[in-house]
Amino acid sequence: MLALAADHVWCRESVVLNPHYRLMGLHGSEYWTYTLPQRVGPEVAAQLTSRTLPVGARAAARVGLVDKVFDGSTERFRAQVRREAEILAAAPELQNLLLAKKQRRAADEAVRPLAQYRAEELAHMHRNFFGDGESYHRLRRDFVANTKPPATPPYLLG
């Protein structure tokens, strides 16, 4: 989720994303409640964070989760990212793009400050950590211990 704060999100074709925290019993932080709906819209954001299914790189690009997908090796990816970054840095419209970004951020801040997103996300995570009946600690322990589930999880059956 933290990558969504970037102006451009690029990944390799072989990447598989898990844009949710639910399988760890978490709500999540990193301002995702601000950045994810901005990128993909509220409906897709809700689907991505509730379905708990992995998303391939091409599918992520189709819904707007990532901006570009590069194929090839790690070395080729690094070269492509460098080339794209150099093009962006040299673009004559860069100053206008940065100004527009600053104006959008100021407008968003006036409607709902980032501090509010942070406070709400952290409050939810506090409930995950310390609330009665929360599954976080069991799920974390099972993840760290690489505990195998007794059966295929229901979310993978449908």
N, CA and C atoms as an extended XYZ file, in Angstrom:
474
Properties=species:S:1:pos:R:3:atomname:S:1:resname:S:1:resid:I:1 pbc="F F F"
N         0.818       -1.203        0.000 N   MET     1
C         0.000        0.000        0.000 CA  MET     1
C         0.853        1.255        0.000 C   MET     1
N         2.006        1.203        0.629 N   LEU     2
C         2.839        2.397        0.713 CA  LEU     2
C         3.258        2.884       -0.678 C   LEU     2
N         3.451        1.968       -1.612 N   ALA     3
C         3.847        2.361       -2.971 CA  ALA     3
C         2.796        3.242       -3.644 C   ALA     3
N         1.559        3.150       -3.203 N   LEU     4
C         0.496        3.945       -3.819 CA  LEU     4
C         0.667        5.434       -3.583 C   LEU     4
N         1.522        5.813       -2.658 N   ALA     5
C         1.787        7.231       -2.417 CA  ALA     5
C         2.687        7.828       -3.491 C   ALA     5
N         3.315        6.986       -4.291 N   ALA     6
C         4.202        7.463       -5.356 CA  ALA     6
C         3.391        8.059       -6.507 C   ALA     6
N         4.024        8.962       -7.233 N   ASP     7
C         3.367        9.564       -8.392 CA  ASP     7
C         3.143        8.540       -9.502 C   ASP     7
N         4.074        7.621       -9.632 N   HIS     8
C         3.992        6.572      -10.645 CA  HIS     8
C         4.323        5.245       -9.976 C   HIS     8
N         3.494        4.252      -10.207 N   VAL     9
C         3.722        2.929       -9.640 CA  VAL     9
C         3.976        1.971      -10.789 C   VAL     9
N         5.162        1.405      -10.794 N   TRP    10
C         5.577        0.479      -11.839 CA  TRP    10
C         5.970       -0.846      -11.205 C   TRP    10
N         5.745       -1.928      -11.917 N   CYS    11
C         6.161       -3.224      -11.393 CA  CYS    11
C         6.510       -4.167      -12.531 C   CYS    11
N         7.142       -5.244      -12.166 N   ARG    12
C         7.481       -6.283      -13.138 CA  ARG    12
C         6.253       -7.143      -13.391 C   ARG    12
N         6.207       -7.724      -14.558 N   GLU    13
C         5.079       -8.573      -14.941 CA  GLU    13
C         4.928       -9.777      -14.012 C   GLU    13
N         6.019      -10.241      -13.439 N   SER    14
C         5.970      -11.425      -12.576 CA  SER    14
C         5.456      -11.132      -11.167 C   SER    14
N         5.193       -9.881      -10.854 N   VAL    15
C         4.761       -9.503       -9.508 CA  VAL    15
C         3.326       -9.953       -9.246 C   VAL    15
N         3.100      -10.437       -8.056 N   VAL    16
C         1.758      -10.756       -7.578 CA  VAL    16
C         1.524       -9.901       -6.336 C   VAL    16
N         0.475       -9.105       -6.373 N   LEU    17
C         0.164       -8.190       -5.278 CA  LEU    17
C        -0.942       -8.765       -4.402 C   LEU    17
N        -0.865       -8.466       -3.137 N   ASN    18
C        -1.910       -8.821       -2.183 CA  ASN    18
C        -2.351       -7.530       -1.511 C   ASN    18
N        -3.240       -6.776       -2.160 N   PRO    19
C        -3.595       -5.434       -1.661 CA  PRO    19
C        -4.635       -5.454       -0.536 C   PRO    19
N        -4.291       -6.165        0.516 N   HIS    20
C        -5.189       -6.258        1.665 CA  HIS    20
C        -4.367       -6.659        2.865 C   HIS    20
N        -4.950       -6.520        4.015 N   TYR    21
C        -4.304       -6.902        5.275 CA  TYR    21
C        -5.131       -7.939        6.022 C   TYR    21
N        -6.251       -8.279        5.463 N   ARG    22
C        -7.241       -9.064        6.205 CA  ARG    22
C        -6.753      -10.436        6.635 C   ARG    22
N        -5.919      -11.082        5.823 N   LEU    23
C        -5.471      -12.425        6.202 CA  LEU    23
C        -4.527      -12.401        7.400 C   LEU    23
N        -4.070      -11.206        7.777 N   MET    24
C        -3.296      -11.052        9.004 CA  MET    24
C        -4.178      -10.476       10.111 C   MET    24
N        -5.465      -10.351        9.850 N   GLY    25
C        -6.381       -9.843       10.859 CA  GLY    25
C        -6.231       -8.353       11.099 C   GLY    25
N        -5.746       -7.647       10.094 N   LEU    26
C        -5.478       -6.217       10.240 CA  LEU    26
C        -6.358       -5.374        9.331 C   LEU    26
N        -6.488       -4.140        9.710 N   HIS    27
C        -7.141       -3.127        8.872 CA  HIS    27
C        -6.108       -2.480        7.965 C   HIS    27
N        -4.932       -2.215        8.479 N   GLY    28
C        -3.847       -1.621        7.724 CA  GLY    28
C        -3.711       -0.132        7.935 C   GLY    28
N        -2.507        0.349        7.634 N   SER    29
C        -2.225        1.772        7.755 CA  SER    29
C        -1.555        2.235        6.463 C   SER    29
N        -0.598        3.124        6.550 N   GLU    30
C         0.117        3.645        5.389 CA  GLU    30
C        -0.761        4.548        4.528 C   GLU    30
N        -1.780        5.134        5.116 N   TYR    31
C        -2.684        6.054        4.408 CA  TYR    31
C        -3.430        5.378        3.256 C   TYR    31
N        -3.578        4.068        3.321 N   TRP    32
C        -4.222        3.379        2.212 CA  TRP    32
C        -5.678        3.801        2.029 C   TRP    32
N        -6.335        4.214        3.099 N   THR    33
C        -7.733        4.630        2.956 CA  THR    33
C        -7.851        5.931        2.159 C   THR    33
N        -6.752        6.639        2.011 N   TYR    34
C        -6.693        7.832        1.147 CA  TYR    34
C        -6.185        7.461       -0.248 C   TYR    34
N        -5.052        6.767       -0.312 N   THR    35
C        -4.404        6.545       -1.613 CA  THR    35
C        -5.108        5.509       -2.483 C   THR    35
N        -5.576        4.417       -1.899 N   LEU    36
C        -6.173        3.354       -2.713 CA  LEU    36
C        -7.450        3.806       -3.427 C   LEU    36
N        -8.429        4.394       -2.727 N   PRO    37
C        -9.619        4.857       -3.455 CA  PRO    37
C        -9.296        5.941       -4.499 C   PRO    37
N        -8.285        6.748       -4.229 N   GLN    38
C        -7.886        7.763       -5.213 CA  GLN    38
C        -7.403        7.106       -6.500 C   GLN    38
N        -6.699        6.007       -6.370 N   ARG    39
C        -6.128        5.325       -7.534 CA  ARG    39
C        -7.166        4.514       -8.301 C   ARG    39
N        -7.987        3.755       -7.580 N   VAL    40
C        -8.841        2.767       -8.253 CA  VAL    40
C       -10.327        3.039       -8.095 C   VAL    40
N       -10.680        4.046       -7.295 N   GLY    41
C       -12.081        4.316       -7.008 CA  GLY    41
C       -12.539        3.537       -5.794 C   GLY    41
N       -13.575        4.029       -5.120 N   PRO    42
C       -14.015        3.384       -3.863 CA  PRO    42
C       -14.519        1.961       -4.041 C   PRO    42
N       -15.203        1.686       -5.133 N   GLU    43
C       -15.763        0.340       -5.325 CA  GLU    43
C       -14.664       -0.703       -5.520 C   GLU    43
N       -13.708       -0.421       -6.392 N   VAL    44
C       -12.603       -1.365       -6.618 CA  VAL    44
C       -11.753       -1.473       -5.358 C   VAL    44
N       -11.546       -0.360       -4.653 N   ALA    45
C       -10.785       -0.395       -3.399 CA  ALA    45
C       -11.442       -1.345       -2.407 C   ALA    45
N       -12.753       -1.272       -2.290 N   ALA    46
C       -13.473       -2.161       -1.380 CA  ALA    46
C       -13.317       -3.617       -1.802 C   ALA    46
N       -13.380       -3.881       -3.094 N   GLN    47
C       -13.206       -5.253       -3.582 CA  GLN    47
C       -11.809       -5.770       -3.295 C   GLN    47
N       -10.802       -4.953       -3.605 N   LEU    48
C        -9.421       -5.383       -3.413 CA  LEU    48
C        -9.104       -5.681       -1.961 C   LEU    48
N        -9.673       -4.921       -1.056 N   THR    49
C        -9.340       -5.095        0.359 CA  THR    49
C       -10.244       -6.084        1.077 C   THR    49
N       -11.323       -6.508        0.458 N   SER    50
C       -12.213       -7.457        1.131 CA  SER    50
C       -12.149       -8.858        0.549 C   SER    50
N       -11.785       -8.994       -0.696 N   ARG    51
C       -11.771      -10.323       -1.320 CA  ARG    51
C       -10.593      -11.178       -0.899 C   ARG    51
N        -9.536      -10.572       -0.447 N   THR    52
C        -8.316      -11.255       -0.015 CA  THR    52
C        -7.730      -12.176       -1.077 C   THR    52
N        -7.841      -11.779       -2.324 N   LEU    53
C        -7.276      -12.566       -3.410 CA  LEU    53
C        -6.064      -11.837       -3.995 C   LEU    53
N        -5.063      -12.615       -4.441 N   PRO    54
C        -3.911      -11.978       -5.068 CA  PRO    54
C        -4.302      -11.356       -6.409 C   PRO    54
N        -3.525      -10.367       -6.821 N   VAL    55
C        -3.764       -9.667       -8.079 CA  VAL    55
C        -2.459       -9.671       -8.874 C   VAL    55
N        -2.506      -10.220      -10.076 N   GLY    56
C        -1.329      -10.192      -10.945 CA  GLY    56
C        -1.051       -8.783      -11.437 C   GLY    56
N         0.145       -8.571      -11.931 N   ALA    57
C         0.574       -7.242      -12.362 CA  ALA    57
C        -0.317       -6.676      -13.472 C   ALA    57
N        -0.646       -7.463      -14.456 N   ARG    58
C        -1.477       -6.958      -15.567 CA  ARG    58
C        -2.884       -6.601      -15.079 C   ARG    58
N        -3.456       -7.425      -14.224 N   ALA    59
C        -4.777       -7.110      -13.663 CA  ALA    59
C        -4.705       -5.850      -12.809 C   ALA    59
N        -3.611       -5.692      -12.071 N   ALA    60
C        -3.426       -4.488      -11.252 CA  ALA    60
C        -3.375       -3.245      -12.139 C   ALA    60
N        -2.749       -3.360      -13.284 N   ALA    61
C        -2.696       -2.224      -14.220 CA  ALA    61
C        -4.080       -1.931      -14.798 C   ALA    61
N        -4.851       -2.967      -15.079 N   ARG    62
C        -6.194       -2.754      -15.637 CA  ARG    62
C        -7.101       -1.973      -14.693 C   ARG    62
N        -6.953       -2.194      -13.387 N   VAL    63
C        -7.818       -1.485      -12.435 CA  VAL    63
C        -7.189       -0.191      -11.920 C   VAL    63
N        -5.948        0.088      -12.321 N   GLY    64
C        -5.298        1.333      -11.915 CA  GLY    64
C        -4.451        1.241      -10.664 C   GLY    64
N        -4.263        0.045      -10.153 N   LEU    65
C        -3.437       -0.134       -8.963 CA  LEU    65
C        -1.971        0.179       -9.270 C   LEU    65
N        -1.536       -0.162      -10.451 N   VAL    66
C        -0.202        0.209      -10.933 CA  VAL    66
C        -0.356        0.919      -12.267 C   VAL    66
N         0.642        1.719      -12.598 N   ASP    67
C         0.585        2.508      -13.825 CA  ASP    67
C         1.221        1.818      -15.021 C   ASP    67
N         2.326        1.125      -14.795 N   LYS    68
C         3.025        0.439      -15.883 CA  LYS    68
C         3.525       -0.902      -15.400 C   LYS    68
N         3.533       -1.843      -16.329 N   VAL    69
C         4.056       -3.170      -16.064 CA  VAL    69
C         5.150       -3.435      -17.084 C   VAL    69
N         6.315       -3.826      -16.597 N   PHE    70
C         7.444       -4.132      -17.462 CA  PHE    70
C         7.710       -5.629      -17.415 C   PHE    70
N         8.032       -6.197      -18.564 N   ASP    71
C         8.373       -7.613      -18.586 CA  ASP    71
C         9.888       -7.758      -18.525 C   ASP    71
N        10.330       -8.972      -18.367 N   GLY    72
C        11.764       -9.239      -18.371 CA  GLY    72
C        12.359       -9.423      -16.997 C   GLY    72
N        13.663       -9.515      -17.007 N   SER    73
C        14.437       -9.797      -15.803 CA  SER    73
C        14.488       -8.593      -14.862 C   SER    73
N        15.023       -8.846      -13.697 N   THR    74
C        15.220       -7.766      -12.730 CA  THR    74
C        16.135       -6.696      -13.312 C   THR    74
N        17.192       -7.113      -13.974 N   GLU    75
C        18.121       -6.152      -14.564 CA  GLU    75
C        17.428       -5.317      -15.637 C   GLU    75
N        16.634       -5.951      -16.452 N   ARG    76
C        15.907       -5.212      -17.490 CA  ARG    76
C        14.903       -4.242      -16.851 C   ARG    76
N        14.230       -4.691      -15.812 N   PHE    77
C        13.290       -3.827      -15.106 CA  PHE    77
C        13.995       -2.584      -14.573 C   PHE    77
N        15.129       -2.783      -13.941 N   ARG    78
C        15.882       -1.642      -13.406 CA  ARG    78
C        16.262       -0.664      -14.511 C   ARG    78
N        16.681       -1.188      -15.639 N   ALA    79
C        17.051       -0.319      -16.762 CA  ALA    79
C        15.831        0.434      -17.291 C   ALA    79
N        14.693       -0.252      -17.394 N   GLN    80
C        13.471        0.394      -17.868 CA  GLN    80
C        13.009        1.480      -16.898 C   GLN    80
N        13.071        1.205      -15.613 N   VAL    81
C        12.674        2.195      -14.602 CA  VAL    81
C        13.588        3.410      -14.682 C   VAL    81
N        14.865        3.169      -14.805 N   ARG    82
C        15.817        4.288      -14.908 CA  ARG    82
C        15.501        5.141      -16.129 C   ARG    82
N        15.278        4.498      -17.262 N   ARG    83
C        14.968        5.221      -18.507 CA  ARG    83
C        13.677        6.028      -18.357 C   ARG    83
N        12.639        5.402      -17.816 N   GLU    84
C        11.359        6.099      -17.625 CA  GLU    84
C        11.495        7.276      -16.656 C   GLU    84
N        12.255        7.073      -15.576 N   ALA    85
C        12.461        8.136      -14.590 CA  ALA    85
C        13.221        9.310      -15.211 C   ALA    85
N        14.193        9.020      -16.031 N   GLU    86
C        14.948       10.089      -16.705 CA  GLU    86
C        14.052       10.867      -17.662 C   GLU    86
N        13.174       10.170      -18.360 N   ILE    87
C        12.228       10.835      -19.273 CA  ILE    87
C        11.299       11.752      -18.481 C   ILE    87
N        10.778       11.228      -17.366 N   LEU    88
C         9.893       12.046      -16.522 CA  LEU    88
C        10.611       13.271      -15.970 C   LEU    88
N        11.836       13.080      -15.510 N   ALA    89
C        12.591       14.190      -14.919 CA  ALA    89
C        12.926       15.267      -15.942 C   ALA    89
N        13.055       14.888      -17.197 N   ALA    90
C        13.412       15.847      -18.243 CA  ALA    90
C        12.197       16.411      -18.978 C   ALA    90
N        11.020       15.945      -18.647 N   ALA    91
C         9.807       16.370      -19.363 CA  ALA    91
C         9.568       17.871      -19.169 C   ALA    91
N         9.268       18.572      -20.256 N   PRO    92
C         9.029       20.013      -20.135 CA  PRO    92
C         7.800       20.339      -19.282 C   PRO    92
N         6.870       19.431      -19.180 N   GLU    93
C         5.653       19.674      -18.389 CA  GLU    93
C         5.800       19.293      -16.923 C   GLU    93
N         7.002       18.904      -16.492 N   LEU    94
C         7.206       18.452      -15.120 CA  LEU    94
C         6.765       19.500      -14.099 C   LEU    94
N         7.139       20.730      -14.279 N   GLN    95
C         6.762       21.774      -13.318 CA  GLN    95
C         5.252       21.923      -13.221 C   GLN    95
N         4.567       21.863      -14.357 N   ASN    96
C         3.099       21.955      -14.337 CA  ASN    96
C         2.471       20.753      -13.642 C   ASN    96
N         3.039       19.577      -13.853 N   LEU    97
C         2.535       18.369      -13.188 CA  LEU    97
C         2.721       18.465      -11.675 C   LEU    97
N         3.877       18.961      -11.247 N   LEU    98
C         4.126       19.110       -9.813 CA  LEU    98
C         3.207       20.150       -9.189 C   LEU    98
N         2.965       21.223       -9.898 N   LEU    99
C         2.058       22.258       -9.398 CA  LEU    99
C         0.636       21.708       -9.277 C   LEU    99
N         0.192       20.977      -10.296 N   ALA   100
C        -1.152       20.385      -10.262 CA  ALA   100
C        -1.270       19.400       -9.108 C   ALA   100
N        -0.216       18.621       -8.876 N   LYS   101
C        -0.222       17.674       -7.754 CA  LYS   101
C        -0.338       18.424       -6.426 C   LYS   101
N         0.425       19.490       -6.279 N   LYS   102
C         0.386       20.283       -5.050 CA  LYS   102
C        -1.009       20.870       -4.831 C   LYS   102
N        -1.648       21.321       -5.895 N   GLN   103
C        -2.996       21.894       -5.783 CA  GLN   103
C        -4.022       20.823       -5.410 C   GLN   103
N        -3.918       19.639       -6.015 N   ARG   104
C        -4.829       18.536       -5.670 CA  ARG   104
C        -4.672       18.137       -4.211 C   ARG   104
N        -3.426       18.054       -3.768 N   ARG   105
C        -3.162       17.668       -2.376 CA  ARG   105
C        -3.731       18.708       -1.420 C   ARG   105
N        -3.570       19.992       -1.747 N   ALA   106
C        -4.114       21.053       -0.888 CA  ALA   106
C        -5.634       20.987       -0.847 C   ALA   106
N        -6.251       20.731       -1.992 N   ALA   107
C        -7.712       20.621       -2.042 CA  ALA   107
C        -8.187       19.416       -1.230 C   ALA   107
N        -7.496       18.296       -1.363 N   ASP   108
C        -7.850       17.106       -0.579 CA  ASP   108
C        -7.677       17.364        0.914 C   ASP   108
N        -6.615       18.044        1.269 N   GLU   109
C        -6.331       18.339        2.682 CA  GLU   109
C        -7.428       19.214        3.275 C   GLU   109
N        -7.947       20.139        2.473 N   ALA   110
C        -9.009       21.030        2.958 CA  ALA   110
C       -10.296       20.255        3.230 C   ALA   110
N       -10.537       19.203        2.466 N   VAL   111
C       -11.743       18.390        2.646 CA  VAL   111
C       -11.583       17.428        3.824 C   VAL   111
N       -10.448       16.748        3.869 N   ARG   112
C       -10.175       15.770        4.936 CA  ARG   112
C        -8.660       15.644        5.085 C   ARG   112
N        -8.115       16.136        6.163 N   PRO   113
C        -6.664       16.117        6.353 CA  PRO   113
C        -6.092       14.696        6.428 C   PRO   113
N        -4.861       14.550        5.953 N   LEU   114
C        -4.194       13.254        6.057 CA  LEU   114
C        -4.108       12.797        7.509 C   LEU   114
N        -3.973       13.740        8.418 N   ALA   115
C        -3.904       13.378        9.837 CA  ALA   115
C        -5.159       12.624       10.276 C   ALA   115
N        -6.289       12.937        9.689 N   GLN   116
C        -7.527       12.235       10.035 CA  GLN   116
C        -7.497       10.795        9.514 C   GLN   116
N        -7.017       10.620        8.274 N   TYR   117
C        -6.872        9.251        7.745 CA  TYR   117
C        -5.959        8.438        8.659 C   TYR   117
N        -4.835        9.036        9.036 N   ARG   118
C        -3.862        8.362        9.894 CA  ARG   118
C        -4.491        7.986       11.229 C   ARG   118
N        -5.151        8.927       11.854 N   ALA   119
C        -5.753        8.673       13.165 CA  ALA   119
C        -6.784        7.547       13.084 C   ALA   119
N        -7.611        7.554       12.044 N   GLU   120
C        -8.638        6.512       11.906 CA  GLU   120
C        -8.014        5.149       11.632 C   GLU   120
N        -6.991        5.109       10.774 N   GLU   121
C        -6.333        3.831       10.484 CA  GLU   121
C        -5.654        3.277       11.734 C   GLU   121
N        -4.954        4.143       12.463 N   LEU   122
C        -4.259        3.685       13.663 CA  LEU   122
C        -5.242        3.267       14.762 C   LEU   122
N        -6.361        3.947       14.867 N   ALA   123
C        -7.382        3.544       15.846 CA  ALA   123
C        -7.928        2.165       15.506 C   ALA   123
N        -8.153        1.924       14.222 N   HIS   124
C        -8.648        0.614       13.804 CA  HIS   124
C        -7.590       -0.459       14.091 C   HIS   124
N        -6.335       -0.148       13.788 N   MET   125
C        -5.275       -1.119       14.059 CA  MET   125
C        -5.120       -1.369       15.560 C   MET   125
N        -5.324       -0.360       16.369 N   HIS   126
C        -5.269       -0.543       17.824 CA  HIS   126
C        -6.320       -1.566       18.253 C   HIS   126
N        -7.512       -1.455       17.671 N   ARG   127
C        -8.559       -2.456       17.955 CA  ARG   127
C        -8.102       -3.839       17.497 C   ARG   127
N        -7.444       -3.917       16.322 N   ASN   128
C        -6.934       -5.203       15.848 CA  ASN   128
C        -5.950       -5.817       16.847 C   ASN   128
N        -5.091       -4.992       17.405 N   PHE   129
C        -4.071       -5.486       18.326 CA  PHE   129
C        -4.619       -5.816       19.706 C   PHE   129
N        -5.552       -5.021       20.201 N   PHE   130
C        -5.947       -5.122       21.602 CA  PHE   130
C        -7.432       -5.403       21.830 C   PHE   130
N        -8.244       -5.432       20.795 N   GLY   131
C        -9.675       -5.648       20.954 CA  GLY   131
C       -10.013       -7.087       21.282 C   GLY   131
N       -11.085       -7.257       22.019 N   ASP   132
C       -11.557       -8.595       22.362 CA  ASP   132
C       -11.991       -9.326       21.097 C   ASP   132
N       -11.600      -10.566       20.974 N   GLY   133
C       -12.037      -11.398       19.869 CA  GLY   133
C       -11.321      -11.135       18.554 C   GLY   133
N       -10.316      -10.279       18.545 N   GLU   134
C        -9.578      -10.001       17.317 CA  GLU   134
C        -8.655      -11.171       16.989 C   GLU   134
N        -8.476      -11.438       15.706 N   SER   135
C        -7.704      -12.609       15.267 CA  SER   135
C        -6.247      -12.311       14.949 C   SER   135
N        -5.827      -11.060       15.063 N   TYR   136
C        -4.485      -10.681       14.626 CA  TYR   136
C        -3.384      -11.548       15.238 C   TYR   136
N        -3.360      -11.687       16.555 N   HIS   137
C        -2.250      -12.390       17.206 CA  HIS   137
C        -2.186      -13.859       16.792 C   HIS   137
N        -3.332      -14.515       16.661 N   ARG   138
C        -3.346      -15.914       16.203 CA  ARG   138
C        -2.865      -16.010       14.762 C   ARG   138
N        -3.349      -15.122       13.904 N   LEU   139
C        -2.955      -15.149       12.498 CA  LEU   139
C        -1.473      -14.837       12.316 C   LEU   139
N        -0.970      -13.878       13.086 N   ARG   140
C         0.456      -13.542       13.034 CA  ARG   140
C         1.294      -14.738       13.461 C   ARG   140
N         0.910      -15.367       14.553 N   ARG   141
C         1.629      -16.530       15.059 CA  ARG   141
C         1.628      -17.648       14.012 C   ARG   141
N         0.473      -17.905       13.401 N   ASP   142
C         0.375      -18.944       12.373 CA  ASP   142
C         1.232      -18.601       11.157 C   ASP   142
N         1.276      -17.319       10.790 N   PHE   143
C         2.086      -16.894        9.653 CA  PHE   143
C         3.570      -17.105        9.948 C   PHE   143
N         4.017      -16.650       11.108 N   VAL   144
C         5.430      -16.758       11.474 CA  VAL   144
C         5.836      -18.229       11.586 C   VAL   144
N         4.968      -19.044       12.125 N   ALA   145
C         5.256      -20.467       12.293 CA  ALA   145
C         4.978      -21.268       11.022 C   ALA   145
N         4.496      -20.606        9.990 N   ASN   146
C         4.159      -21.263        8.720 CA  ASN   146
C         3.177      -22.418        8.934 C   ASN   146
N         2.186      -22.173        9.791 N   THR   147
C         1.168      -23.166       10.098 CA  THR   147
C         0.258      -23.359        8.891 C   THR   147
N         0.079      -24.585        8.516 N   LYS   148
C        -0.791      -24.904        7.387 CA  LYS   148
C        -2.244      -24.952        7.855 C   LYS   148
N        -3.160      -24.370        7.069 N   PRO   149
C        -4.568      -24.450        7.463 CA  PRO   149
C        -5.060      -25.895        7.353 C   PRO   149
N        -6.033      -26.278        8.192 N   PRO   150
C        -6.536      -27.653        8.155 CA  PRO   150
C        -7.305      -27.977        6.868 C   PRO   150
N        -7.775      -26.945        6.187 N   ALA   151
C        -8.525      -27.130        4.938 CA  ALA   151
C        -8.337      -25.890        4.068 C   ALA   151
N        -8.745      -25.992        2.830 N   THR   152
C        -8.674      -24.830        1.946 CA  THR   152
C        -9.552      -23.726        2.499 C   THR   152
N        -8.995      -22.520        2.651 N   PRO   153
C        -9.801      -21.417        3.190 CA  PRO   153
C       -11.002      -21.128        2.288 C   PRO   153
N       -12.134      -20.803        2.878 N   PRO   154
C       -13.372      -20.568        2.102 CA  PRO   154
C       -13.228      -19.489        1.026 C   PRO   154
N       -12.419      -18.453        1.280 N   TYR   155
C       -12.291      -17.380        0.289 CA  TYR   155
C       -11.616      -17.869       -0.984 C   TYR   155
N       -10.931      -19.014       -0.954 N   LEU   156
C       -10.299      -19.554       -2.152 CA  LEU   156
C       -11.199      -20.539       -2.885 C   LEU   156
N       -12.297      -20.947       -2.270 N   LEU   157
C       -13.189      -21.924       -2.892 CA  LEU   157
C       -14.157      -21.312       -3.886 C   LEU   157
N       -14.527      -20.061       -3.696 N   GLY   158
C       -15.553      -19.434       -4.519 CA  GLY   158
C       -15.001      -18.774       -5.652 C   GLY   158
